[in-house]
Amino acid sequence: MTESEILEVNLLENYSNLKVIETDEKIELILKALSSKTRRNILRHIQSEPMDVSKIASNLTMTEANISAQIKILEEAELIKCDYSSGKHGVRKISCIKYNQLLLKFM
């Protein structure tokens, strides 16, 4: 396989955690998730540190409901992982990038 046959998507500058995606279904899910500017902005915001929905919404000047919907798509594409923790007003959903690097292989 030559370099021109591989599409590489880098989410972080640290390449220690590589995930290879080979199935058409997974590739389509990831490309759909990355097709939204809002979702790419979310990935940029949680790149350096995990953040909860309200902080992401505040940073992007969007509603928490919209950010939650976008996070769900990123989570389904397995680009991020979410944990829950106690907050002042209930449970907070904390999101962080799941992989440092994705390698999409078209078989």
N, C-alpha and C positions, 0 to 999 in steps of 0.2 A: 504494500500500500504506500502510495506517495503522499507527500505533504498536501498536495492539492486535493486529495480525496478525503481529507478530514476537516470538518468545521469545528473550530475550537472556541468555546465560550468561557471567558474568565470572569468570575464574580469577585475575586479578591486577588491581590498581588502575591499573597502567600500560597504557594502551590502544593502544600503538604498533603492535602486531602483531595484526592482525585476520584471522580465518579465517572465511569464510562457508561454511556447510554447507547443501546444498540437496537432496541425495538422501535418500530414505527409508531406504536401507540404512545410510548414514553416521549419520543422525540416530538410528536404532535402536541402533547400536553405541555411540554416545556416551551416550545415555540409559541404556543397560544399565550402562555403566562408571560413570556418576554415581549409579546407584541404590544403590550400596554405601557405607555409612558409612565402612568401612575405606578404600576407594579415595578417597573425598573427603578423609579425614584424611591420606592419603599426599600428595595434591595440596597440601594446606595446608602440610605439612612441607617439601616441596621448592619451595614458592612463592618463598622468599627466597634459597635457595641449593641447588644440586644436591647430592644425597646418595646414598651407596651403600646397598645393600640392608641391610647389617648395622646401619648407623646408624639407618635408618628403623625397622627391626625393634626395635632397642633403645629408640628414642623412643616407639614405640607398644606396647611390651611384648608383642610377638608373635614368632612364629618367622620365621626368614629364609625358610623354604620357603613359608609363607603370604604373606609380603610379595612374594616373587618371583612367585607365582601372580597376585597382585593387580596387580603392575606389568605383567605380560604382557598382562592385559586392558586396562589403560590405554594400553599401547603399541599394541595392535591397534586401539584406538579413535582412535589418533593424538593423544591428549591430552598425552602425554609423549614425550620421546626419551631414548634411553639410549646411553651411551658406555662403553667398557671401558678400564680402566687397570690398571697393575701395582700390586699391594698386597703386604703382608708375607707373606700366605699364599695367593698366587695372584692371579687376575684379579678386580678389583672392577667391578661393574656400577653405573655412576653414572647416576641419573635426574634429569631436569629438565623443567619444564613447557615444552611446545612452543609454545603460543600464549598471548598475553596476554588475548585476547578471542575468544570464539566467538559467531557469530551464526547461529542456526538459522532457516532460511527454509522455511516450509511452502508448497510450490507447489501 
